[in-house]
Amino acid sequence: MRWVNGGVTAAKGFKAAGVSAGIKRNRKPDLALVVCARPVTAAGVFTRNRVQAAPVVISKARLRRGRAQAVLINSGCANCLTGAPGTTDALRIGRAAAQALGIEEEMVLLASTGLIGRRLPVKRITRAIPSAARRASRRHHEAAAQAILTTDLYAKEAAIESRINGRLCRVGGMAKGAGMIAPSLATMLCVLTTDVAIEPQLLKELLRAAVERSFNRISVDGDMSTNDTVFALASGLAGVRIRRGTAAQHRFARMLNVLTQRLAARLVKDGEGVTRIATVDIRGARTEAEANACARQVANSPLVKTMLAGSDPNVGRIAAAVGASEAHMDPRKLEIRISGQRVVSRGTALRLSKSVTRTLLRRPEVPIRVDLHAGRAQGAMMSGDLTEEYVRINAGYAT
């Protein structure tokens, strides 16, 4: 297994493009297209927020067939809380994409990201779609990754290659997300592509499992988006079929897991205002569910996040978050480590010299390990700090 270039077009059969449709005032690329020459197996995982954007509702319905041929993504406008007109707008740009590509309208999946409550500039988008269709190629994967960004600082893309049944297979993808990142999913969009052949239901199951281990294990600000979407498309052009219960399935699942975890880590590192990353590792829980709940409580705690930002190892904040979680524990057995240094032992905070405590939170990546001593289950989350820059970005986002 090795990393390769190419992002969302690394796998055989996929092309991409990124163009400016004039949605963003700065004229940066804001319309991305990923397309395959023929209909392919497709699956998706979406936000669990009960308020869902029009493209989420439409794409969920279209994926019931388990087939797709193109993904059209706009940034700068979420097309959420726009009522029936918003649905009509989404259908119109999807229809325009289908016409430009010469494919069935139902084969176009849609996603949007940006400001909520504003309608899409449909005329601008439909004028830009033919250009995106003409420019689509394997070499324009980075342009597509740039076009889906909002407050992100840089594009997130990755691709991995491995042999399955003696043949080289690839999984690639692009993702965006810098704020409103918290389970379920994150304010994020992700398109994954692969050249293995696989049935829609199995692809959906493996995608959901990979998302649970990656995008559902990150947190920047604790808010759940209305537009979260992860698409996976499989062209089958590598000549390898993934069958349920085989070694090939396990190998492919491993590729999906590794790729999505890398993309998820990049989302946290590019979180709005983030200067420091914490990996919250929970050990000794009764169940995995309790371990993950505990990790999530610590990762989402504003006090823990500001502790990271201020480089002040206030262990009481971590302990309080642990105690507020759903995980069963005996406070007298609690153990906490920061950057490998034990700071709480048997439920008691240890007195450490200032020379030691000053170094615990100085690194860009800080491991926080909590042992509940209540069982053998483990869980983990990745989180970013909460800084004044985050407040500045979001206080003026609508302007």
Buried (B, 14 or more C-beta within 10 A) or exposed (E): EEEBEBBBBBBBBBBBBBBBBBBBEEEBBBBBBBBBEEBBBBBBBBBEBEEBBBBBBBBBEBBEEBBBBBBBBBBBBBBBEBEEEBBBBBBBBBBBBBBBBEBEEBBBBBBBBBBBEBBBBBEBBBEBBBBBBEBBEBEBBBBBBBBBBBBBEEBBBBBBBBEBBEEBBBBBBBBBBBBBBBBBBBBBBBBBBBBBBBBBEBBBBBBBBBBBBBBBBBBBBBBBBBBBBBBBBBBBBBBBBBEEEEEBBEBBBBBBBBBBBBBBBBBBBBBBBBBBBBBBBBBBBBBBEBBBBBBBBBBBBEBBBBBBBBBEBBBEBBBBBBEEBEBEBEEEBBBBBBBEBEBBBEBEEEEBEEEEBEBBBEEEEBBBBBBBBBBEBBBBBBBBBBBEBBEEBBEEEEE
